[in-house]
């Protein structure tokens, strides 16, 4: 976790912003998108040497 961009575990509060956005009128035109709320862990995993 220390090497990921967020350098910490996520909290329930970290999910509030994306959840409010998706439930709001601001996301009316969002369609078929995966919104990752992972602190950047997928970006970190993708750059690991093999």
C-alpha positions in Angstrom: 0.0 0.0 0.0 2.8 2.4 0.8 3.9 2.3 -2.9 0.5 3.1 -4.4 -0.4 6.7 -5.3 -2.8 7.1 -2.3 -0.4 5.4 0.1 -3.2 4.3 2.4 -6.3 2.1 2.6 -9.5 3.6 1.4 -12.2 4.6 3.9 -16.0 4.8 3.5 -15.7 8.5 3.2 -13.5 8.0 0.0 -16.6 6.4 -1.6 -19.0 9.2 -0.8 -17.8 11.6 -3.6 -18.1 9.1 -6.4 -21.4 7.8 -5.1 -22.9 11.3 -4.8 -21.6 12.1 -8.3 -23.2 8.9 -9.8 -26.5 9.6 -8.1 -26.6 13.3 -9.2 -27.7 15.1 -12.3 -24.0 15.7 -13.1 -23.6 12.1 -14.2 -26.6 12.1 -16.6 -24.3 11.6 -19.6 -22.1 9.0 -18.1 -22.8 5.7 -19.7 -21.0 2.3 -19.7 -18.0 3.5 -17.8 -16.2 1.7 -14.9 -15.3 4.2 -12.2 -12.5 2.8 -10.2 -12.2 4.1 -6.7 -9.1 2.3 -5.6 -6.5 4.9 -4.7 -4.5 4.1 -7.8 -3.7 0.4 -6.9 -4.6 -0.8 -10.4 -2.2 1.7 -12.0 0.5 0.5 -9.6 -0.2 -3.2 -10.3 0.0 -2.5 -14.0 3.5 -1.2 -13.8 5.1 -4.1 -11.9 8.1 -5.7 -13.5 7.5 -9.3 -14.6 
